[in-house]
Amino acid sequence: MKKTVAIILCISMMLSLCVSGAAGFNAPKLSQAEWDKLYSSLSDENTLPMLNVGAKAGEVSLCWHADADKADAKVRISEKYSMANAKTFTGEKAEAETEDQVVCRVDITGLEENTTYYYQWYTENGWSEKCEYETKSFGDHKAMVIGDIQIGGQTEDSTVQSMNGYTWNNVLAEALEKNPDISYLVSPGDNTSTGKTADEWQTLLMPPAVRNIPMALAIGNHDKKGMMYNYYTNMPNEFFGEYFEGLDRDFWFRYGDVLYLVFDACSASAADHMAMAKEAVEKNSDAKWRIGVMHQALFGPSVCAFSAETQILLNAVFTPIFDTYDVDLVLTGHSHMQGRSHFMYESMTIGKAESGKTYTDPLGTVYLNTNAICDQNSFEEYEFLNLPYVAYSFGKNDITTYTTLDFKGDTMEIKTMRGDNSELLDSLTIKKTDDNDHNDDSIFKKLHRVLYKVVEFLGWVYLEGDKITVAIRGGHF
Ligand SMILES: [Fe+2]
């Protein structure tokens, strides 16, 4: 009897997690008391699913933990709430961080654009509650960027985890209410604090909206302190390279006319990063836009940009990749400070990118750095560093922000808003005419590739040294 009541309570609690509102998002802003209730009702769970972006528009995947004895890696999806004519997708079970559970991963393909779907995943109690996923347009579309969600902040204190979860939920709610046309979310990493506990991932997955919006999460240095990222995500086209080890991995995905190259910037394996970019670009040479994603901030608006790691290692490994492949925009985080660069090429400013303006067929790459979710209530105001490459700097890291990328026809509009009230902070529009061909192979690009062989070798030397450092330190920095 007790078990039946517990199951009914559990199901009714989960129901509240999935029923969506207008535009397919169940993204309520919650009061502190409402969040506390949700948090305490779910904090003992370790079964919340992650909705991941797929390899292309019309594809997503689900990844969740289930009891090892009762798990079945299957998801069913229907256009009807009754689940009539549901299509069932099966996937794979893999080992989890503990023996009691397994990780189920299921890819869902063949979805139609602008369609409302209901889906369920298989739990130890049978089919889960029904969640809604509304696809948007597969051509022109809007993406959202939120960085350093970093559940747990700089600590292992669960009180801080809950506080970060509350902020995360309410920024998502604000952003999705004001932008109901968002198709997916990209994060340039540090999704968790220690990278070592299931709790951090469960808190990250608690906001109800997470069930309605596919996410692409890069690996940050905090995630890399442990291995949990490996058990809670299922990113598309994962690239494990020749020299990558452990958690190291890049991935890429395509949505409409946009190709995303997502790097694990904690690995210095230049050869693998370049190989991933080459593979992705060659398979998507027709994509109009190329967006790089990595955690550590290149050309960020704060002193972090002057660390030896950024100035020497990351600059040497990554900027040649972005220059070689004419990447339009690079999304970063790590320094927890919102800012954006001018157009950069070979680590130099080659064109202004003033806020509010439109540029047609510009040369070079814009680097956009995000504020953090985890820094609220830790007010710090950075002095504006008059760096020559910085086009915009927000300067307040305790105020959350989010960025939207609106791809419409031949333009990409980049807008950054406050996470609490959507006040516009910065915008930039890039227009590409048909004449702008980023597949040209100039002598400079050929030279880049030759010189990059030296970086690949030095990256390999660094990698071997880093293995010893990581072993001594017991994890990444
Ligand atoms: Fe970081």
Residues whose N, C-alpha, C, O or C-beta is under 5 A from the ligand:
A	BS01	LIG	D190 G220 N221 H222 H334
